Amino acid sequence: MHDTSIDLAARVEEVVGYKFLKPELVVEALTHASIAENRLNSNERMEFLGDSILGAVTCEYLFHHYPEYLEGELTKIKSAVVSRRVCAEIAEALGLPELLQLGKGMSTRDKLPSSLAAAVYESMVAAIYLDGGFEPVRQFILKYLEPVIAETAASTHQQNFKSVLQQHAQKHLDELPCYQLLDEKGPDHSKCFQVCVEINGRRYGAAWGSNKKEAEQQAALLALTELGVVEVNGEGQVVLAESAQ
């Protein structure tokens, strides 16, 4: 391998936090089609593989960490998390676009299209997977995507506050939430229910709902607010609190 290739691999290893056994994979991941001898020697195939690995890691994480979310909710979160915009933002934060090897026509641009930034991130995902297998690439992906997943899950329109609270309680409080039915009012055909959440002996604010499920969701929201996990922004949307990010 040429000295320049070795230097390139060393720079990438520093920013991604992974030591490559096969540094040539780094070079391939950073070789754009505009400078490659032919497209088979560019990073396009690695981009294809990286996209699938990124999706698989994200889906596995969502499946295990959000057990109460329906398939449609999981799909919405996954689509937002692995979007071109998010991939490009991560790539730019790592400085990967600056390391991308481009042809003369491309390298003269002041700023690369976000699609190229996203592509080089996916290529790097593939390079880590091909070099070290699933666990190293899983760690690399989740290091940057985990907070994005949490924020997306906390602000999605089809919010499942019970699931968000369960994840927070498991991670920070070492106990699962317990929902207590406090009261119910109204005739059988139109009852309202009052529910509160209890965690580690602490009881959080009670909420009413037209059914038990709705009351539990609202009680979970009150608990998340009291715990400082979520807050309501200026537009009236429930978002992840800055202190919880």
C-alpha positions in Angstrom: 0.0 0.0 0.0 1.3 3.5 -0.9 2.3 5.9 1.9 -0.6 8.2 1.0 -3.1 5.3 1.4 -1.6 4.4 4.8 -1.9 8.0 5.9 -5.5 8.1 4.7 -6.3 5.0 6.6 -4.7 6.3 9.8 -6.7 9.6 9.6 -10.0 7.6 9.2 -9.1 5.3 12.1 -8.7 8.3 14.3 -12.1 9.9 13.5 -14.2 6.6 13.4 -12.5 5.1 16.4 -11.8 1.7 14.8 -8.5 0.1 13.9 -8.6 -1.6 10.5 -7.0 -4.9 9.8 -7.3 -4.3 6.1 -6.6 -0.6 5.5 -7.3 -1.1 1.8 -11.0 -1.2 2.7 -10.7 2.4 3.9 -9.2 3.5 0.5 -12.0 1.7 -1.4 -14.7 3.3 0.9 -13.3 6.8 0.1 -12.8 6.3 -3.6 -15.5 8.1 -5.6 -16.5 6.9 -9.1 -15.1 10.2 -10.6 -11.6 9.2 -9.8 -11.7 5.4 -9.9 -10.4 3.5 -12.9 -13.8 2.0 -13.3 -17.0 2.1 -11.2 -16.3 -1.4 -9.9 -13.2 0.1 -8.1 -15.2 2.9 -6.6 -17.2 3.0 -3.3 -20.6 2.4 -4.9 -20.8 -1.3 -4.1 -19.7 -0.5 -0.5 -22.4 2.2 -0.3 -25.0 -0.5 -1.3 -23.8 -2.9 1.4 -23.5 -0.2 4.0 -27.1 1.0 3.4 -28.4 -2.5 4.2 -26.2 -2.9 7.3 -27.2 0.5 8.6 -30.9 -0.6 8.2 -30.3 -3.9 9.9 -28.6 -2.5 12.9 -31.2 0.2 13.3 -34.1 -2.3 13.0 -32.5 -4.7 15.5 -32.0 -1.9 18.0 -35.6 -0.6 17.6 -37.0 -4.1 17.9 -35.3 -4.8 21.2 -35.5 -1.3 22.8 -39.1 -0.4 21.8 -41.1 -3.5 22.5 -44.4 -1.6 22.8 -44.1 0.1 19.4 -46.2 -1.2 16.5 -44.7 -2.0 13.2 -45.9 1.2 11.6 -44.3 3.3 14.4 -41.0 1.4 14.2 -41.0 1.9 10.4 -41.5 5.7 10.7 -38.6 6.0 13.2 -36.3 3.8 11.1 -37.0 5.8 8.0 -36.2 9.1 9.7 -33.1 7.8 11.5 -31.4 6.3 8.4 -32.4 9.1 6.1 -29.9 10.8 3.7 -30.0 13.9 5.9 -29.0 12.1 9.1 -26.3 10.1 7.3 -24.9 13.2 5.8 -24.8 15.0 9.1 -22.9 12.2 10.8 -20.5 12.0 7.9 -19.8 15.8 8.1 -19.5 15.6 11.9 -16.7 13.0 11.4 -15.1 14.9 8.6 -15.5 12.0 6.1 -16.4 14.2 3.0 -13.1 16.0 3.3 -11.3 12.6 3.0 -13.3 11.5 0.0 -11.0 10.9 -3.1 -12.6 12.8 -6.0 -11.9 13.5 -9.6 -10.8 17.0 -10.7 -14.3 18.1 -11.7 -15.7 17.2 -8.3 -12.9 18.3 -6.1 -13.1 21.9 -7.2 -16.5 22.3 -5.6 -16.7 24.4 -2.4 -19.2 22.1 -0.8 -20.2 18.6 -1.8 -23.8 17.5 -2.2 -25.3 16.0 0.9 -25.9 12.8 -1.1 -22.2 12.3 -1.4 -21.7 12.8 2.3 -24.4 10.3 3.1 -22.9 7.8 0.6 -19.4 8.0 2.1 -20.8 7.3 5.6 -22.6 4.2 4.3 -19.4 3.1 2.5 -17.5 3.5 5.8 -20.1 1.4 7.6 -19.5 -1.3 5.0 -15.7 -1.1 5.4 -15.9 -1.6 9.1 -18.3 -4.5 8.7 -16.1 -6.2 6.1 -13.1 -5.7 8.2 -14.4 -6.6 11.7 -17.8 -8.1 11.4 -21.2 -7.1 12.9 -20.3 -6.1 16.5 -17.7 -3.4 15.6 -20.0 -1.9 13.0 -22.9 -2.0 15.4 -21.0 -0.1 18.0 -19.9 2.5 15.4 -23.4 3.0 14.1 -25.1 3.2 17.4 -22.5 5.6 18.9 -24.0 8.3 16.6 -27.5 7.0 15.9 -28.6 6.1 19.4 -29.3 9.8 20.4 -31.0 10.4 17.1 -33.2 7.3 17.7 -34.2 8.5 21.1 -35.0 12.0 19.9 -37.0 10.7 17.0 -38.9 8.3 19.2 -39.7 11.1 21.7 -41.0 13.5 19.1 -42.8 11.3 16.7 -46.5 12.1 16.2 -47.5 8.6 17.0 -45.9 8.9 20.4 -45.7 5.9 22.7 -44.8 7.5 26.0 -45.0 4.2 27.9 -42.3 2.8 25.7 -40.1 5.9 26.1 -40.6 5.7 29.9 -39.8 2.0 30.0 -36.5 2.5 28.2 -35.5 5.4 30.5 -36.5 3.4 33.6 -34.6 0.3 32.5 -31.5 2.3 31.7 -31.4 4.9 34.6 -33.7 3.7 37.4 -33.2 -0.1 37.3 -36.9 -0.9 37.6 -39.8 -1.0 35.2 -42.8 1.4 35.6 -45.9 0.1 37.4 -49.2 1.6 36.3 -51.8 2.1 39.1 -55.5 2.5 38.4 -56.6 5.2 40.9 -60.2 6.0 40.0 -62.9 5.6 37.3 -66.0 7.6 36.7 -69.0 7.7 34.4 -71.5 5.1 33.1 -70.3 1.8 31.7 -70.6 3.0 28.1 -68.6 6.2 28.7 -66.2 5.7 31.5 -63.1 7.7 32.3 -60.0 6.3 34.1 -57.4 7.9 36.3 -53.9 6.3 36.3 -50.6 7.1 37.8 -47.1 5.7 37.3 -44.9 4.3 40.2 -41.2 3.6 39.9 -39.0 2.6 42.8 -41.7 3.6 45.2 -42.0 7.1 43.8 -45.5 7.9 42.5 -45.8 10.4 39.7 -48.7 12.7 38.6 -52.0 11.1 37.8 -53.8 11.5 34.5 -57.3 10.9 33.2 -58.2 9.1 29.9 -61.2 7.9 28.1 -59.8 4.4 28.4 -57.1 2.8 30.4 -54.6 2.8 27.6 -55.0 6.5 27.0 -54.7 7.2 30.7 -51.5 5.2 31.0 -50.0 7.0 28.1 -50.8 10.4 29.6 -49.5 9.2 33.0 -46.3 8.1 31.4 -46.0 11.5 29.8 -46.4 13.2 33.2 -43.7 10.9 34.6 -41.3 11.7 31.7 -41.9 15.4 32.2 -41.2 15.2 36.0 -38.1 13.2 35.3 -36.9 15.8 32.9 -36.7 13.4 29.9 -39.2 15.3 27.7 -40.5 18.9 27.5 -43.0 20.8 25.5 -41.4 23.2 23.0 -42.7 26.6 21.8 -44.8 24.9 19.1 -46.6 22.7 21.6 -44.7 19.6 20.6 -43.3 17.0 23.0 -39.5 16.7 22.5 -36.6 15.2 24.2 -35.2 17.6 26.8 -31.7 18.9 26.2 -30.6 17.5 29.5 -31.6 14.0 28.4 -29.8 14.1 25.0 
